Each structure stands twice: as C-alpha cells, then as structure tokens.
Amino acid sequence: QVQLVESGGGLVQAGGSLRLSCGASGLTFSSYRMGWFRQAPGKEREFVAAITPSAVYADSVKGRFTISRDNAKNTVYLQMNNAKPEDTAVYYCAADPSLYASPTLDREYDYWGQGTQVTVSS
C-alpha cells in the first residue's frame, strides 16, 4: 500500500524559509515523478513544483522554491525561501507513475499525502 507522508510545515514570517519533506513507501520511488501542490482556503488546488530527475515550477514560486529528491531515502523535498503571505496553504505531495504526462495536472497523480499546513505571516 502506497503511503506519502509530508512533514515540515509550520509558521514562518514573510521572507523566511521552510523545508517540507515527503517520505514515500510502497512504491518504486525512483520510477515516479514527484510533485508538490497546494491549496489555500477557498481556492482550488494548484501546482507548485514537480521533479522527475528534472524540475519544473509554477511561475509564482520560480526562483524562490527548490524541489529535490533523494531516491535512496524515498523522499522528496520542497525548500521554500523568501516566503510570502500568499504562499499560505496546505501543501500536498503526490506521486505520478507516468513520466510523460503533464507534470502540472493534479489528475495525472495517482497517490497523495495528507497535507501539511504552511502559514506565512506578514
């Protein structure tokens, strides 16, 4: 059974940094594209970043966030720098077995974590 477990969320001041982690089990981690999505209150879930080995980012986080993965640890990370209040959301990691589908579409991802709250205060 596949499990994705996020950690590292919390409260950070604007301009600060936070690193999210997502540990995966029950799947061949290195064969999956891993993505981060977020959902703010009253808004739809949106793409943040994804990594196969190469990374892709939403324009809103490009230059501030970095996604990385450690296949030996079955873990994907999201380093958030220069956080902004508009980054406040529940952050979800997700796993996509299709390396050729669009990485920004949440419907392409088969497995999801439970989410971790990130709050950026102004």
Backbone as ProteinMPNN parsed JSONL, in Angstrom:
{"seq_chain_A": "QVQLVESGGGLVQAGGSLRLSCGASGLTFSSYRMGWFRQAPGKEREFVAAITPSAVYADSVKGRFTISRDNAKNTVYLQMNNAKPEDTAVYYCAADPSLYASPTLDREYDYWGQGTQVTVSS", "coords_chain_A": {"N_chain_A": [[0.857, -1.191, 0.0], [0.574, 2.141, -0.889], [2.067, 4.922, 0.624], [2.315, 8.344, 1.352], [3.896, 10.737, 3.204], [3.843, 13.853, 4.478], [5.913, 16.375, 5.999], [7.214, 19.044, 8.063], [5.875, 21.422, 7.78], [4.549, 24.599, 9.002], [4.655, 27.682, 10.86], [5.903, 30.64, 9.482], [7.704, 33.665, 9.108], [7.178, 36.317, 6.753], [9.495, 36.389, 4.126], [11.077, 34.519, 5.257], [12.301, 31.079, 5.588], [11.479, 27.656, 4.851], [11.484, 24.124, 4.986], [9.945, 21.534, 3.401], [9.227, 18.063, 3.669], [8.659, 14.874, 2.165], [8.014, 11.657, 2.698], [8.037, 8.516, 1.104], [6.478, 5.344, 0.695], [5.948, 1.9, -0.264], [6.051, 1.984, -3.013], [7.933, 2.003, -6.093], [10.051, 4.243, -5.78], [11.927, 5.746, -7.321], [10.955, 5.501, -9.866], [8.848, 7.167, -10.185], [7.4, 10.311, -10.988], [7.53, 13.045, -8.825], [5.507, 15.364, -7.16], [4.622, 18.631, -5.883], [1.81, 20.2, -4.604], [-0.542, 22.785, -3.715], [-3.126, 24.096, -1.604], [-5.036, 26.775, -0.882], [-7.271, 28.339, 1.51], [-10.571, 28.381, 0.314], [-9.776, 28.315, -2.298], [-8.828, 26.672, -5.395], [-6.931, 23.632, -5.691], [-3.512, 23.947, -6.524], [-0.744, 23.634, -8.766], [2.651, 23.406, -7.705], [5.402, 22.497, -7.864], [7.402, 20.039, -9.575], [9.273, 17.006, -9.973], [11.287, 14.898, -11.932], [13.799, 13.413, -12.907], [14.491, 15.991, -13.731], [13.404, 19.342, -12.925], [10.39, 21.247, -12.591], [8.568, 24.292, -12.274], [5.91, 26.239, -10.864], [5.104, 29.5, -12.023], [4.721, 31.318, -9.983], [6.343, 30.559, -7.904], [8.827, 30.229, -8.86], [12.316, 30.588, -8.683], [12.24, 31.041, -5.987], [11.437, 28.743, -4.615], [12.693, 25.396, -4.268], [12.682, 22.208, -5.55], [13.63, 18.92, -4.697], [14.986, 15.592, -4.706], [15.683, 12.535, -2.98], [16.493, 9.581, -3.878], [17.513, 7.365, -2.586], [16.542, 7.62, -0.067], [13.885, 7.639, -0.461], [12.492, 10.069, -0.555], [11.109, 13.288, -1.103], [11.72, 16.761, -1.368], [10.812, 20.141, -0.547], [12.152, 23.117, -0.702], [11.537, 26.161, 0.629], [12.077, 29.421, 0.105], [12.355, 32.938, 0.874], [9.658, 33.349, 1.64], [6.222, 34.206, 1.091], [3.188, 35.861, 2.162], [1.119, 34.999, 0.491], [1.828, 32.425, -0.044], [0.728, 30.881, 1.853], [-0.934, 27.953, 2.675], [-2.288, 24.602, 2.494], [0.01, 22.14, 1.891], [0.612, 19.577, -0.396], [2.134, 16.488, -1.204], [2.624, 14.435, -4.084], [2.475, 11.505, -6.17], [3.317, 10.406, -9.374], [2.986, 7.973, -11.786], [3.378, 8.177, -14.472], [5.725, 9.318, -16.567], [5.527, 10.889, -18.721], [3.295, 12.412, -18.924], [1.628, 15.6, -18.426], [3.252, 17.468, -15.96], [1.98, 19.292, -14.376], [-0.667, 18.828, -13.938], [-3.049, 17.877, -11.663], [-4.674, 15.665, -11.871], [-3.176, 13.713, -13.04], [-1.709, 12.478, -11.132], [-1.381, 9.693, -9.074], [-1.185, 9.07, -6.357], [-1.454, 10.547, -3.118], [-0.384, 12.611, -0.403], [-1.324, 13.446, 3.018], [-1.183, 16.087, 3.52], [0.336, 19.166, 4.65], [0.306, 21.982, 6.745], [1.205, 25.229, 5.838], [1.94, 28.38, 6.974], [2.369, 31.718, 6.333], [3.325, 34.574, 7.81], [2.713, 38.08, 7.712]], "CA_chain_A": [[0.0, 0.0, 0.0], [1.391, 3.333, -1.042], [1.872, 5.995, 1.603], [3.105, 9.558, 1.247], [3.732, 11.441, 4.47], [4.515, 15.158, 4.478], [6.296, 16.958, 7.274], [7.991, 20.271, 7.941], [5.052, 22.622, 7.714], [4.507, 25.408, 10.211], [4.501, 29.133, 10.744], [7.146, 31.327, 9.143], [7.488, 35.073, 8.773], [7.461, 36.683, 5.368], [10.925, 36.475, 3.872], [11.754, 33.394, 5.878], [12.456, 29.818, 4.848], [10.902, 26.44, 5.416], [11.713, 22.97, 4.114], [8.98, 20.449, 3.505], [9.688, 16.732, 3.272], [7.612, 13.893, 1.899], [8.539, 10.308, 2.637], [7.174, 7.607, 0.363], [6.657, 3.906, 0.895], [5.012, 1.071, -1.008], [6.183, 2.176, -4.453], [9.307, 2.119, -6.58], [10.105, 5.702, -5.718], [12.724, 6.341, -8.393], [10.219, 5.409, -11.129], [7.724, 8.092, -10.14], [7.513, 11.755, -10.882], [7.001, 13.534, -7.556], [5.058, 16.742, -7.276], [4.053, 19.366, -4.753], [0.661, 21.045, -4.887], [-1.007, 23.477, -2.517], [-4.497, 24.576, -1.641], [-5.351, 27.82, 0.093], [-8.698, 28.347, 1.837], [-11.453, 28.977, -0.68], [-9.181, 28.272, -3.632], [-8.588, 25.348, -5.936], [-5.574, 23.123, -5.549], [-2.683, 24.408, -7.626], [0.584, 23.056, -8.926], [3.774, 24.177, -7.186], [6.657, 22.037, -8.458], [7.487, 18.603, -9.811], [10.618, 16.562, -10.32], [11.417, 13.544, -12.424], [15.011, 13.993, -12.365], [14.451, 17.433, -13.968], [12.395, 20.038, -12.131], [9.546, 22.272, -13.211], [7.988, 25.102, -11.221], [4.913, 27.258, -11.162], [5.715, 30.829, -12.138], [4.59, 32.049, -8.716], [7.365, 30.139, -6.936], [10.111, 30.097, -9.548], [13.353, 31.438, -8.108], [12.126, 31.061, -4.51], [11.298, 27.362, -4.138], [13.502, 24.384, -4.942], [12.29, 20.828, -5.314], [14.717, 17.961, -4.859], [14.622, 14.254, -4.268], [16.731, 11.6, -2.589], [15.908, 8.271, -4.184], [17.983, 6.395, -1.597], [15.718, 7.793, 1.134], [12.474, 7.693, -0.872], [11.998, 11.339, -0.017], [11.141, 14.484, -1.93], [11.783, 17.952, -0.531], [10.488, 21.435, -1.132], [12.792, 24.208, 0.03], [10.802, 27.406, 0.401], [12.828, 30.608, 0.527], [11.672, 34.212, 0.643], [8.235, 33.032, 1.693], [5.291, 35.328, 1.022], [1.877, 35.513, 2.74], [0.298, 34.275, -0.494], [2.239, 31.018, -0.06], [-0.029, 30.19, 2.892], [-1.786, 26.915, 2.1], [-1.932, 23.217, 2.804], [0.889, 21.624, 0.846], [0.471, 18.142, -0.605], [3.0, 15.847, -2.179], [1.902, 13.485, -4.913], [3.312, 10.627, -6.987], [2.762, 10.172, -10.711], [3.774, 6.926, -12.434], [3.577, 8.492, -15.88], [6.771, 10.321, -16.699], [5.331, 11.62, -19.96], [2.124, 13.277, -18.826], [1.929, 16.938, -17.944], [3.521, 17.419, -14.52], [1.241, 20.317, -13.636], [-2.076, 18.436, -13.811], [-3.188, 17.022, -10.487], [-5.365, 14.422, -12.207], [-2.191, 12.736, -13.502], [-1.028, 11.899, -9.981], [-2.169, 8.593, -8.523], [-1.099, 8.96, -4.902], [-1.378, 11.839, -2.452], [-0.221, 12.649, 1.039], [-2.432, 14.026, 3.778], [-1.007, 17.531, 3.52], [0.943, 19.838, 5.788], [-0.069, 23.382, 6.699], [2.231, 26.27, 5.84], [1.371, 29.697, 7.197], [3.373, 32.771, 6.229], [2.791, 35.794, 8.414], [3.262, 39.317, 7.131]], "C_chain_A": [[0.889, 1.235, 0.0], [1.037, 4.35, 0.042], [2.831, 7.134, 1.301], [2.837, 10.368, 2.507], [4.55, 12.725, 4.437], [4.87, 15.575, 5.898], [7.028, 18.268, 7.005], [7.179, 21.542, 7.834], [5.08, 23.387, 9.029], [4.304, 26.857, 9.894], [5.858, 29.762, 10.472], [6.8, 32.775, 8.81], [7.798, 35.308, 7.3], [8.959, 36.937, 5.195], [11.723, 35.324, 4.443], [11.76, 32.154, 5.007], [11.843, 28.664, 5.615], [11.243, 25.307, 4.453], [10.684, 21.884, 4.414], [9.619, 19.15, 3.036], [8.483, 15.847, 3.023], [8.279, 12.536, 1.752], [7.538, 9.37, 1.986], [7.499, 6.162, 0.703], [5.634, 3.166, 0.051], [5.05, 1.27, -2.511], [7.652, 2.226, -4.815], [9.574, 3.601, -6.81], [10.804, 6.317, -6.928], [12.001, 6.327, -9.735], [9.078, 6.415, -11.233], [8.181, 9.533, -10.256], [6.883, 12.145, -9.55], [6.654, 15.006, -7.702], [4.621, 17.312, -5.942], [2.927, 20.241, -5.29], [0.277, 21.753, -3.598], [-2.447, 23.938, -2.714], [-4.718, 25.563, -0.514], [-6.853, 27.804, 0.369], [-9.52, 29.046, 0.76], [-10.922, 28.956, -2.097], [-9.003, 26.837, -4.089], [-7.138, 24.937, -5.676], [-4.761, 23.544, -6.768], [-1.316, 23.75, -7.589], [1.643, 23.996, -8.352], [5.059, 23.79, -7.909], [6.59, 20.541, -8.653], [8.906, 18.263, -10.217], [10.563, 15.135, -10.822], [12.842, 13.153, -12.034], [15.017, 15.502, -12.599], [13.278, 18.055, -13.221], [11.63, 21.046, -12.968], [8.801, 22.977, -12.098], [6.834, 25.948, -11.75], [5.598, 28.617, -11.198], [5.728, 31.56, -10.798], [5.675, 31.697, -7.703], [8.753, 30.05, -7.559], [11.114, 31.093, -8.973], [13.323, 31.514, -6.59], [12.085, 29.656, -3.924], [12.212, 26.441, -4.938], [12.994, 23.01, -4.552], [13.496, 19.935, -5.545], [14.24, 16.601, -4.362], [15.871, 13.464, -3.914], [16.15, 10.21, -2.778], [16.347, 7.198, -3.192], [17.13, 6.449, -0.321], [14.225, 7.822, 0.812], [11.801, 8.979, -0.382], [12.131, 12.45, -1.055], [11.029, 15.689, -1.002], [11.271, 19.166, -1.303], [11.093, 22.498, -0.22], [12.101, 25.507, -0.361], [11.616, 28.558, 0.963], [12.044, 31.867, 0.179], [10.15, 34.006, 0.615], [7.395, 34.302, 1.715], [3.953, 34.916, 1.647], [0.997, 34.738, 1.767], [0.739, 32.826, -0.678], [1.489, 30.215, 1.009], [-1.027, 29.226, 2.275], [-1.466, 25.59, 2.773], [-1.148, 22.686, 1.613], [0.795, 20.1, 0.813], [1.581, 17.64, -1.526], [2.203, 14.757, -2.888], [2.879, 12.713, -5.782], [2.596, 10.276, -8.284], [3.594, 9.119, -11.416], [4.085, 7.223, -13.893], [4.582, 9.614, -16.016], [6.562, 11.202, -17.925], [4.102, 12.521, -19.948], [2.553, 14.653, -18.329], [2.159, 16.917, -16.441], [2.679, 18.386, -13.704], [-0.215, 19.941, -13.376], [-2.251, 17.482, -12.646], [-3.876, 15.703, -10.823], [-4.398, 13.342, -12.695], [-1.538, 12.0, -12.345], [-1.937, 10.866, -9.309], [-2.223, 8.588, -6.998], [-0.825, 10.333, -4.296], [-1.127, 11.663, -0.957], [-1.392, 13.354, 1.705], [-2.335, 15.546, 3.865], [-0.355, 18.052, 4.788], [0.693, 21.348, 5.643], [1.172, 24.274, 6.734], [1.529, 27.612, 5.983], [2.497, 30.724, 7.196], [2.753, 34.061, 6.747], [3.48, 37.02, 7.828], [3.853, 40.216, 8.204]], "O_chain_A": [[1.827, 1.349, 0.788], [-0.134, 4.598, 0.33], [4.011, 6.913, 1.029], [1.685, 10.652, 2.837], [5.78, 12.696, 4.378], [4.216, 15.181, 6.863], [7.41, 18.562, 5.873], [7.744, 22.635, 7.802], [5.572, 22.888, 10.041], [3.845, 27.223, 8.812], [6.842, 29.455, 11.145], [5.722, 33.06, 8.288], [8.583, 34.582, 6.69], [9.593, 37.609, 6.008], [12.908, 35.171, 4.148], [11.299, 32.162, 3.865], [11.709, 28.691, 6.838], [11.284, 25.512, 3.24], [10.579, 21.392, 5.538], [10.445, 19.141, 2.124], [7.417, 16.05, 3.604], [9.018, 12.295, 0.798], [6.342, 9.419, 2.276], [8.649, 5.811, 0.965], [4.592, 3.714, -0.308], [4.172, 0.777, -3.22], [8.509, 2.46, -3.963], [9.347, 4.131, -7.898], [10.322, 7.299, -7.493], [12.384, 7.057, -10.65], [8.417, 6.498, -12.267], [9.206, 9.926, -9.7], [5.822, 11.635, -9.188], [7.404, 15.786, -8.288], [4.296, 16.583, -5.004], [3.08, 20.931, -6.298], [0.718, 21.367, -2.515], [-2.912, 24.138, -3.836], [-4.599, 25.221, 0.663], [-7.625, 27.309, -0.451], [-9.203, 30.162, 0.347], [-11.54, 29.515, -3.003], [-9.023, 25.905, -3.284], [-6.255, 25.771, -5.471], [-5.249, 23.507, -7.898], [-0.808, 23.367, -6.535], [1.55, 25.216, -8.491], [5.729, 24.64, -8.495], [5.82, 19.851, -7.985], [9.645, 19.102, -10.732], [9.9, 14.275, -10.242], [13.064, 12.62, -10.947], [15.505, 16.239, -11.742], [12.289, 17.385, -12.922], [12.155, 21.618, -13.923], [8.438, 22.36, -11.096], [6.796, 26.319, -12.923], [6.567, 28.848, -10.476], [6.645, 32.333, -10.517], [5.906, 32.444, -6.752], [9.739, 29.821, -6.858], [10.813, 32.273, -8.799], [14.272, 31.997, -5.972], [12.639, 29.411, -2.852], [12.473, 26.67, -6.119], [12.887, 22.688, -3.368], [14.284, 20.157, -6.464], [13.218, 16.491, -3.684], [16.953, 13.683, -4.458], [15.401, 9.722, -1.932], [15.627, 6.222, -2.981], [17.011, 5.462, 0.404], [13.397, 8.007, 1.704], [10.684, 8.957, 0.135], [13.122, 12.538, -1.779], [10.337, 15.645, 0.014], [11.296, 19.206, -2.533], [10.607, 22.742, 0.884], [12.085, 25.896, -1.529], [11.816, 28.649, 2.174], [11.181, 31.856, -0.7], [9.463, 34.437, -0.312], [7.792, 35.325, 2.274], [3.624, 33.73, 1.656], [0.205, 33.897, 2.193], [0.084, 32.073, -1.398], [1.611, 28.991, 1.057], [-1.862, 29.617, 1.459], [-0.498, 25.474, 3.525], [-1.596, 22.776, 0.469], [0.885, 19.429, 1.841], [1.922, 18.295, -2.511], [1.231, 14.229, -2.348], [3.968, 13.195, -6.094], [1.423, 9.9, -8.284], [4.788, 9.328, -11.633], [4.96, 6.591, -14.484], [4.308, 10.746, -15.617], [7.318, 12.147, -18.152], [3.899, 13.309, -20.872], [3.68, 14.847, -17.874], [1.323, 16.388, -15.709], [2.663, 18.312, -12.475], [-0.922, 20.66, -12.669], [-1.669, 16.398, -12.637], [-3.673, 14.714, -10.119], [-4.769, 12.17, -12.756], [-0.872, 10.988, -12.563], [-3.102, 11.135, -9.019], [-3.213, 8.144, -6.417], [-0.095, 11.155, -4.849], [-1.589, 10.706, -0.336], [-2.328, 13.801, 1.042], [-3.299, 16.212, 4.241], [-0.478, 17.458, 5.859], [0.849, 21.912, 4.56], [2.067, 24.087, 7.559], [0.631, 27.94, 5.206], [3.455, 30.614, 7.961], [1.781, 34.569, 6.188], [4.665, 36.994, 7.496], [4.357, 41.296, 7.896]]}, "name": "protein", "num_of_chains": 1, "seq": "QVQLVESGGGLVQAGGSLRLSCGASGLTFSSYRMGWFRQAPGKEREFVAAITPSAVYADSVKGRFTISRDNAKNTVYLQMNNAKPEDTAVYYCAADPSLYASPTLDREYDYWGQGTQVTVSS"}
